[in-house]
């Protein structure tokens, strides 16, 4: 589909050059000079219908003709929108475009296009629905993606990154993570890197632990409401929410649904807006709507069927008076009478995590620290992933693996001679022991007396 050129937005120009009439102050000489002078035409002016609101800056891109443009839902760990893309609609059919307006897939699908996975090797994998399924059309669209190196059409095989949720264990007064892909997982500690990533604030649901022969099993009600808690378990406020966003990557506000409406709250738990907003985009099946998180300090919000922009203080930077509005943190589009106009927000800036939390983020921690189950002792000494050594177990015999740094802890496994392991952390109170990972999974604590540097 070709993009439309930018329409001319001109007011009427006076272009007739007539001789000035002679008056008492006009001489034939001055009249001749006026007649021969160059008359400069006024610059084209922007009409009231297409002028961008104050605070927005025009971007030199074509005006788009679509009926609707929305954020792209990411079927991911966090259900957060995809940046760099929008899904657009024309005549009831949906397609995919880059945030600069260039088309990726034409408007031929029945529902907004979503992203299933941005993980390798299926990266990216787009969810595009057509009912009934049109095999020839899908092959044609797949070829477009292949030629543009834009990924694949998802075949709905499991290719997403899985789930990541957080729970409050009332019995042990402990916060835990629950991370997995297919099937049940084990409750795990929340690593220092995750604490920084989520701004030390987690939306949690209540859960209980049951002991199984393979470890801890988490029991919870998937319909239970959420409460925001700090990393030590302290509730952020007294409200319960039915859907939640996160304070990830230094965000100053998070969206949460209380009852039927969305509200934005700050990092102290104060609801800086009333619960008055509606969802602005939906999941790939259209079953559940979502409010936008702050993207570079701004979020599109919907109230009474109209759209606006919220800033990081919870104020409507643009009032909810517009029929169409999207923003992905870099480029936005505002629907006007003649189409969708591109804009940027000069004041947009994404704060760093360290600026918000007041501490330096844990850099490049070993990924396996996110999967240490509650059945093991968590280390209190850490290194970056690049500084973690690889070891080989000595050939002296089978090495016992313990749940904690010492032989007084339960033996939970063993490693064969010559096994290659990666250190994940250590204990400040038990020198000579390290927590190790084996075959890309946290294994347990072993004595360094039986390890050799690889």
N, C-alpha and C positions, 0 to 999 in steps of 0.2 A: 504494500500500500504506500503510495507516495504521500509525503507530508505536504500540507498546504503551505504556501508562501505567506509571509506576514502581510495582512491586508493594510492598505493605505488608510491612515486615519487623519484625514485632512479637513480643515475648515475651508470655507469659500475664500478664494484669493481674489484680490483686486488686481487685475492685470491689464486694464485698458490704460494707455498712455495718451491722454488728451491734452491739448494746449491749454495752459492756464489762462483764465480770462484776465484781461487788462483791468487793473484797478488804479487808484491814485498812486499806489506805491509800486506798481508793476510797470516796468519799462519794456520796450520791445526786446532789449538785450537780455533782460532777466527772463523774459518769457521764452526766448530761444534757448537759453541755457537750461531751463526747466524741461523743455521739450526734448532736448538731446541727452539729458542725464539718464543714468541707469536707475531704474526703479527696482529695488530689492524686494523679492517676494517674501512674505513672512514664512517662518518655518512651520511645517505641519504640526498641529496641536493635537493632543490626546483628548478625546471626548470624555465626558463624565462617565459614560457607560463602560469605558475600557481603561480608565486611569487606575493604576494600582493604589491600594490604600497606603497611607503613611506607614513607614517602617519596613515596607517591602521594596526591593530593588529589581527592576526589570532585567531579565536575562536574554541575551541575543539568541533566542531559539524560536522556531516556528510556532505559531498559534495552532492548537490541536482541535479537531472537530468532534471529539468523542462525546457520547452521552454521559459517561461516567468514568472516573478514574479513582482507583482505590489502592491502599497499601496492599502488599502481598503478604498473606498469612504464611508463617513458617511453622510447619508441623514438626516441632522440635522440642527440645528439653524445656523451653521457656515460652513457647507460643508467641514469640515476639516477631514484629514485622521484619521483612527483608529490606535492607537498605540497598539502593542502587537500581531498583526495579519498581514498576507499578503494573497493576493489571487494569486494563481499560475495556470499556464496553461500547459497542455501537450496534444499534438495532437489535438489542437483546442478546448479542453474542460477545464473548469475552476473548481477549488476547493478552499479550505480554509485551511490555516495552521497557527500555532503559529509562532511568529517571530523567535523562535529557530529551526524551520524546521519541528516540529512534525505536522503530518497531523490531521486536524479537520474533513474536508469533502474531499472525493476523487474528482478527476477531472472528473466530469460527467455533468457539467452545460454549457450552451451555452455562457455565458457572465461572466465577472468578478463578483465575489460575493461582495456585499456591505452590510453595516449595516444600517438597518432602524431605530432602536431604541436601546438605552442602558438604557432606563428608566424602572423602575418597573411598572407593574408586567411582562411586556413583555421584559425581559432582559437576554441576548441580542436577538434581532430579526433580522435574516439574510435574505437579499434579494438574492435569487438564482433562475435564470431563465432557463426554459426548454421549448422549443417550438417544437411540441405541448406538452402540460402539461402531464406529466407522473405521475399519481397518485400513482402507486406502488413505483416508484422511490422516490417520495417525502416522502412517509411513511417510506421507508427504511432509507433515509437520516435524517428524523426527529428522528428516533429511535437512530441513531448514536449520534445525538446531546443530546438527552435525557440521554442516557447511560453515556455520558461524562460530563453531567451537563453544556453544552455549549449553552443553550438557545433554540430557536425555529426557524423554517423556517417561514418567514413573509408571511402571507396570503394576504398582500397588503391592509388589513383593516388599518384604520388610527391609527398608533401606534407610530409615530414619535413625537418628542417634539415640533413640530410646526415651527414657523418662528420668527426671530428676526432681525429687520432691523433698520436703522437709517436715519433720514431725517433732512433737513435744511429748516426751515420755514422762507422764505424771509421776509414776512410781519411783523413778530414779532422778526426777527433776533434771532431765537432760535433753538437749537438742540433738537430733541426729538427721542425717541425710539418707535418702533411699534412692539408689541409682541403679539402673539396669536397662535391658533392652527387651527381650522376650521373656515372659514369665516372671515369677517372684525373685526378689533379690534379698540381700541381707542389709540391715541397718548399719550405717557406717558413721564414722566421725566426720565432722566438717573441717576440712583441712585449712591451714592458715591462708593459703591462696584463695580458697573459696570464700573465706571470711572477708578478705579484701575485695574480691570480685563482686560480692553481693552487698558491699557496704556495711557489713556487720549486722545486717537486719534481714530476718528470714520470715516469710509467711508460713505458718505451721498449722497443721491439724493434729488433734490428739491421737495417740496410738498407745498400744500396749505391746509388750514383748512376751512371746512364748518360746520356751527352749525346746529345740529339736535336736536330733542326733547329729545333724550336720551344722548346727549353729543356731542363731536367733531368727525367729520368724516375727514379722511385724503384723499386728492386727489393727485394722483401722476401718473407719467408715468413709468410703469415697465421696459421700454426699455431705460430710461434715463441713462446717464453716471454718474459715481460716482466722488466725490471729497473728499479727506481726509481733515478733519477739527479737530482742537483741541476742547476740551470740551466747550470753550467759543465761538466757531464758526469760529475761524480764519482759513482760508485755509492753508493747510500744504505746498502746492506748486501751480503752475498754470496749472497742467495737469488734464485732465479728463480720467477716466479709465472705461473700459467696464466690467471687472470682478475684484474683489478685495479680498485680504486677510486681516488679522487683525494683530495688534501688541498685541496680547493677551498674558497674563501670562509672561510679561517681554521680549517678542521677540524684538530683535534689528532691524530686517528687516521684511518687509511684501512683499509678491508677489502681483503684480497687472498687469492686461492685458491692454496694451495701443495699440489700433489697433489690429493687429493679433498676436502680440508677447507679452511675459511676461517680466516684468522688476522687479527688487527688489529695494525698496526704504527704507531709514532709517527714524528714528523718527523725523528728522528735515525736512523731505520731499525731501531730495536729492536722486535722482536715482543713486544708487551706481553701477548699471550695465546698459548696454545698453538694449533697448527692443529687445532682441535677442533670448529669450528662448521659447520653446514650452511646452505644457502640458506634465506631466509625468504620470497622471492617470485620469480616467474619472468617471462620475457618473454611476449609475447602468444601465441606458439605453444606455450608450455610446453616449449620445447626446451632452455632454459638457465636455471638458477637463479642468483639473485644474493643476496649478503649486503647488509644495509642499511648505508649510510654513517651517520656520526653526524649526527643531526638535533637541533639545539639541544643538543648535548652528549651525546645518548643514542642507542643503536641497539638494536633488537630483535635478539636472537641465538637460534639454535636449536641445541640439543645433546641428543643421545639422544632425539630426538622431542619434546622439551619446549622451551618458550620462556621467555626471560628478557630482562632489560635490561642492557646494558653501558654503563658511563659513560666519560668521556673519559680516565680513567686506566687503562682496560682491566680494571676490576673489575666483577663482576656486581652491579650495583645491585639487581637482582632476580635470584635464582637461576633457572636453567632448570628450572622445576618446573610451568609453566603450559601448559594445552592450547591456549589461544588468547590472542594478545597482538599489538597493533599500536600504532604510534606514528609520527606524521608531523611531529614537532617542535613541535606545539602542543597537540594533543588525542590521547589514546590510548584504547584499548578493551581491557578485560581480560575474558576469558571465565570466568564463574562458573557455578554450578549452575543458576541461573535466567536466564542470558542474559549478554550483553556489557555490562559496566559502564563508563561513561566516566570518564576521569581526566585530570588534568594533573600535571605534575611541577614543584613549586614551585622546585626548584633548577635547572631547565633554563634555560640561557642560551647564546646563540650568540656566541662571541668574534668581535671584529672582525678583519679582515685585518691592520690596522696593529698591533694588539696582539700578534699572533702573529709576524709577520715582523720587527717592530722598525723598520719604515720606513713612511712614508705611501704608500698605494697611488696608482698613477698614475690620476688622475681623468679619465674621459671622453676617452680617447685617440681619435684618428681611427680608426674601424673598419677602414679599408683598411690600416692598419699590420699587421694580422694576416695579410695576403695578399701581403706583399712576398716575391717568390721569391728563392731563393739566388743566382740569376744577377745580381741587382742588389746594389749596396752599400747596407747598412742605415744609416739616419741615426743620429747620436748626439745630436742636438738635437731636442727634441719640444715640442709645445704641446698643450693640451687641444683637443678637437674644436671647442669654441666659439671658440677663439682662432686657429684656422687660417683664413687668408685665402683667398678665391677670386680667381683671376687670369684675365685674358683675354690670350691671346697677341697680340702686336702684328701689325699688318697688313703688316709689312715683307717677309714671306715665310714659307716653311715653317720651323718650328722643329725642330731636331734634338733627339732624346731619347737620352740616354746611360745606360749601365749604372751609372755612378758620377758623382760631382761633379767633372766636368772633361772637356775634350775628348780627353784621353788614354785615356779609357774607350771601350769599344765603343759604336758607334751602334746602338741597338736599335729605333728607330722615329722617327716625326716627327709634328708637330702642325700642322694647317692654320691659317692666319691667322684670328684671332677665336675660337679654341677656348677654352672655359671649363674651367679646371683648378682643383683644390684642393690646397693645399700640405699635405704630410703630415709633413715634417721637413726638417732641414738638417744640414750637416756643420760641426763646429767648426774643421776644418782647411781648408775650402774655402769661404770666404765668397762670396756671389754665386751660389750654386747651391742649388736646393731639389728635394726629391723630391716629385713631384706625382701626383695621381690624375686620371684622365680617364674620363668615362662610368662612374663607380662601379667603377673598377679601378685599382690602382697601375700607373702608366705608365713612370716612370723619372725621371732627373735632367735638369733644364733650367736654363739660365742665366736669372737674374732680369733681365738686360739686355733681354730680349725678352718681358717680362711686364708687364701693366698691371693694377693693382688693379681688380676689378670693382665 
